[in-house]
Amino acid sequence: MNRRHNRYCASEEWRDLMVGKVLPWVLEGVDLSGPVLELGPGPGLVTEALVRYGVEDLTSLEIEPGAADRLRDRYGSRVRVMTGDATDMPFEAGAFSTIVCCTMLHHVPTVAAQNAVLGEAHRVIRPGGVMAGSDSRRNLRLWFFHTFDTYNPIDPADFTPRARAAGFADVEMETVDDTFRFRAGA
Ligand SMILES: C[S@@+](CC[C@H](N)C(=O)[O-])C[C@H]1O[C@@H](n2cnc3c(N)ncnc32)[C@H](O)[C@@H]1O
């Protein structure tokens, strides 16, 4: 992420929006009692919320080594922070019962790589598990905000067919204003 974006993802403004509004909507009714995988934690506001929600078995997978190191320093053994690429996850099939994926997919540079993330998510989630997440719809303000950064937003209308093609059977998608949330059941 560029520095401005990184700062924003750690800001009180983002906390109010993501943790205060979007995350409760994303996680409404989602079972967090089994092993949970978070994709793309960045500065970690969602990680922090998942810990506060009482998720006992939490793994966070982050592609940027510096961001992963900072989270590791912060959480020690409380969260298993892994440096790695969600297009090729370093986990056994069926390792997780829930995947949380917020504001991450638009940072994955190509449609093929995003589809690989969905395919890997389906592989590492156990039958009956769910992938829940959110992202932003394409808009000019966000495009500008991602100068010198990856910006490849998914069209919400495409999410369901792409998640089904990745193997998820039961997919829901809902849009409010500039944000969409999704649930994909394995
Ligand atoms: C905008 S931040 C989102 C932070 C947090 N999830 C939130 O919603 O506040 C997106 C994060 O996804 C990470 N990311 C992008 N591509 C990834 C990949 N292929 N595998 C794992 N993490 C990735 C980025 O490095 C960045 O830290």
The ligand as an SDF file (V2000), in Angstrom:
LIG
                    3D

 27 29  0  0  0  0  0  0  0  0999 V2000
   -6.3980   -2.0500    2.3790 C   0  0  0  0  0  0  0  0  0  0  0  0
   -5.5190   -3.2260    3.3560 S   0  0  0  0  0  0  0  0  0  0  0  0
   -6.8440   -3.8520    4.3440 C   0  0  0  0  0  0  0  0  0  0  0  0
   -6.5320   -3.9250    5.8010 C   0  0  0  0  0  0  0  0  0  0  0  0
   -7.6460   -4.5060    6.6590 C   0  0  0  0  0  0  0  0  0  0  0  0
   -8.1120   -5.7820    6.1760 N   0  0  0  0  0  0  0  0  0  0  0  0
   -8.8030   -3.5420    6.7650 C   0  0  0  0  0  0  0  0  0  0  0  0
   -9.8700   -3.8050    6.1750 O   0  0  0  0  0  0  0  0  0  0  0  0
   -8.6550   -2.5150    7.4370 O   0  0  0  0  0  0  0  0  0  0  0  0
   -5.2410   -4.5850    2.2130 C   0  0  0  0  0  0  0  0  0  0  0  0
   -4.1220   -5.5010    2.6920 C   0  0  0  0  0  0  0  0  0  0  0  0
   -4.1350   -6.7050    1.8890 O   0  0  0  0  0  0  0  0  0  0  0  0
   -2.7860   -7.0910    1.6900 C   0  0  0  0  0  0  0  0  0  0  0  0
   -2.7100   -7.9680    0.5200 N   0  0  0  0  0  0  0  0  0  0  0  0
   -2.8180   -7.6210   -0.7910 C   0  0  0  0  0  0  0  0  0  0  0  0
   -2.6550   -8.6890   -1.5820 N   0  0  0  0  0  0  0  0  0  0  0  0
   -2.4620   -9.7540   -0.7650 C   0  0  0  0  0  0  0  0  0  0  0  0
   -2.2220  -11.1360   -1.0010 C   0  0  0  0  0  0  0  0  0  0  0  0
   -2.1630  -11.6310   -2.2430 N   0  0  0  0  0  0  0  0  0  0  0  0
   -2.0630  -11.9460    0.0640 N   0  0  0  0  0  0  0  0  0  0  0  0
   -2.1290  -11.4680    1.3330 C   0  0  0  0  0  0  0  0  0  0  0  0
   -2.3230  -10.1430    1.6130 N   0  0  0  0  0  0  0  0  0  0  0  0
   -2.4950   -9.2940    0.5830 C   0  0  0  0  0  0  0  0  0  0  0  0
   -2.0720   -5.7660    1.4790 C   0  0  0  0  0  0  0  0  0  0  0  0
   -0.6700   -5.8930    1.6540 O   0  0  0  0  0  0  0  0  0  0  0  0
   -2.7390   -4.8970    2.5420 C   0  0  0  0  0  0  0  0  0  0  0  0
   -2.0520   -4.9670    3.7630 O   0  0  0  0  0  0  0  0  0  0  0  0
  1  2  1  0
  2  3  1  0
  2 10  1  0
  3  4  1  0
  4  5  1  0
  5  6  1  0
  5  7  1  0
  7  8  2  0
  7  9  1  0
 10 11  1  0
 11 12  1  0
 11 26  1  0
 12 13  1  0
 13 14  1  0
 13 24  1  0
 14 15  1  0
 14 23  1  0
 15 16  2  0
 16 17  1  0
 17 18  1  0
 17 23  2  0
 18 19  1  0
 18 20  2  0
 20 21  1  0
 21 22  2  0
 22 23  1  0
 24 25  1  0
 24 26  1  0
 26 27  1  0
M  CHG  2   2   1   9  -1
M  END
$$$$
